[in-house]
Amino acid sequence: MSSLLFSPLTLRGVTLKNRIAVSPMCQYSSEDGFANDWHFVHLGSRAVGGAGLIILEASAVEAIGRITAQDLGIYKDEHVAPLARIVKFLHEHGSVAGIQLAHAGRKASTSPPWSGGAPIAPNAEGGWTPVAPSPLAFDEKSNVPTELDEAGIQRVIRAFAEAADRARTAGFRVVEIHGAHGYLLHEFLSPLSNKRTDRYGGSFENRVRFTREVTRAVRQRWPEELPLFVRLSATDWVEGGWTVEDSVALAKLLKEDGADLVDCSSGAIVPGVKIPAGPGYQVPLSERVRREAGIATGAVGFIQSAFQADSILRTGQADLVLLARELLRDPYWPLHAAKELHAQVTWPKQYERAQN
């Protein structure tokens, strides 16, 4: 029986050679948002390793939308050239290049994880005031964000659309809108972080309005033949928060708005939540969204073995699997998985001798 993991996947006018995607992973290695040699080597090695799709890390659509001052950015035209260099290499080695467009919202202005990840105050060197749907800090140590007014909301929507233009100029063939992990779009979705009383808060219809407007704005600027993904935290894992039922309802609307795939992650809207993490723990979320919303989905989270990944696809729980830590540990995971599953793939000619 042939492996579904190594079968092609076509979304709009783009065909992935297999269904293995590199999940966006923040590297906190930029200066002023610019990609550099670290990104080139990090991402290029995953292309040589055989991944069908490589999605660059959360890339801020405006400077105040960075988690840290070391985040990748796509908020000015000068960012395009170093990104284009990476995209060219990824495409030359058989992968499709994608990029995640992001805004950190109230989780912005922090130090990198290896420096403690603590919030940096606006009056401190390198710090700034975050923005959010409501003036609620993530936790007692975090900066209190400024509540976005409607003019600010429209500014952010334009920033996402302009970032999509830059992504196309750089040659990317997939864009993903980051609506998960407690960042700005997720903050609007969840009643735990959105306490607004205007047309962007309160009811489900109002709370999803911002995400839908961003999606439509990006879709309008993103070429019709190229796919658009949206990453959601499919549940907040806490009573009174965003639920998988909400995600199904939103996924149906996003499909109408021009999204082609929902990348199903979860959590991170508030601290201290007990999440039942374990191998494939988020896969049922992907399965439910796929089945009930009638849209393609990606599964992510503790997907470790080739047989596990193939089974997720075979049982109809997702159309694509996204790996992060496994591909950090082993950039050649796709090639090793192909050997395990007896799939026919082409090794880079530079490594053919090692396979004999």
Buried (B, 14 or more C-beta within 10 A) or exposed (E): EEBBBBBEBEBBEBEBBBBBBBBBBBBBBBEEBBBBEEBBEBBBBBBBBBBBBBBBBBBBBBBBBBBBBBBBBBBBEEBBEBBBBBBEBBBEBBBBBBBBBBBBBBBBBBBBEEEEEEBBEEEEEEBBBBBBBBEBBBEEEBBBBBBBEEEEBEEBBBBBBBBBBBBBEBBBBBBBBBBBBBBBBBBBBBBBBBEBEEEBBBEBEBBBBBBBBBBBBBBEBBEEEBBBBBBBBBBBBBEEBBBBEBBBBBBBBBBEBBBBBBBBBBBBBBEEBEBEEEEBEBBBBBBBBBEBBEBBBBBBBBBBBBBBBBBBBEEEBBBBBBBBEBBBEBBBBBBEBBEEBEBEBEBBEEEEEEEE
